[in-house]
Amino acid sequence: MKIALLSDIHSNLPALESVLNDFPTVDLVVCAGDVVGYNPWPAECVDRIRSIADVVVQGNHDEAVENPSAFDANEMAREAIEFTAEKLSPDQKQWLHGLPESDTIADDSFLVVHSHPKISGKYVFPSEFPNLPRYLDDYRGLVLGHTHLQHSAEIDNKIIVNPGSVGQPRDSVRRAGYAVLDTVEQDVDCRRVEYPIDCVIDRIEEVGLPEELGSRLREGK
């Protein structure tokens, strides 16, 4: 089975469409959370993911739509999530609210979470991947997001993959990230895709979101 893995789309519709246009033939589409936040197309990204994804788990920005005060310590993120809440319909908000914290794919052999398999909200950086197999006794592998850092590894016969961020990469590579998991070959193809960043920056300025949200896209940070 070939599975497309997406995460951290963050309302970046041009990046999402570029990724979808790059897709090979896959059997399943999985999103590891944070469909919304930061960028200016929350409603459009929710609708697009609802139409193409077979499995979606809830990210911290998806959850915060109902409680923007979760980002009181991050003014930029809070301003973006308040903008997001204004743009979403009640049905879209309800869909985000109802997303599960975790799910399984490939006959329940791979666990999908947004952050950490046991500690919700924890950032799991690539250097910490060797610590994860202890949480995966019942699984062949793990899909996670949250850090916006694309990385995959096989550790103790477990495949662990963060497909990176579609909408706001933070590994100094400005191209949108996603991955394709082959559960038969036990292989992960990590991919990067160009998208029209200037279009996103212009729209961020038009809607009045913080300018830094656009400038960081150019730097991949």
Secondary structure, DSSP 8 states (H G I E B T S, - for coil): -EEEEE---TT-HHHHHHHHHH----SEEEE-S--SSSSS-HHHHHHHHHHH-SEE---HHHHHTT-GGGGTT-HHHHHHHHHHHHHS-HHHHHHHHT--SEEEETTTTEEEESS-SSSTT----GGGGGGSGGG-TT-SEEE--SS---EEEEETTEEEEE---SS---SS--SEEEEEEETTTTEEEEEEE---HHHHHHHHHHHT--THHHHHHHHT-
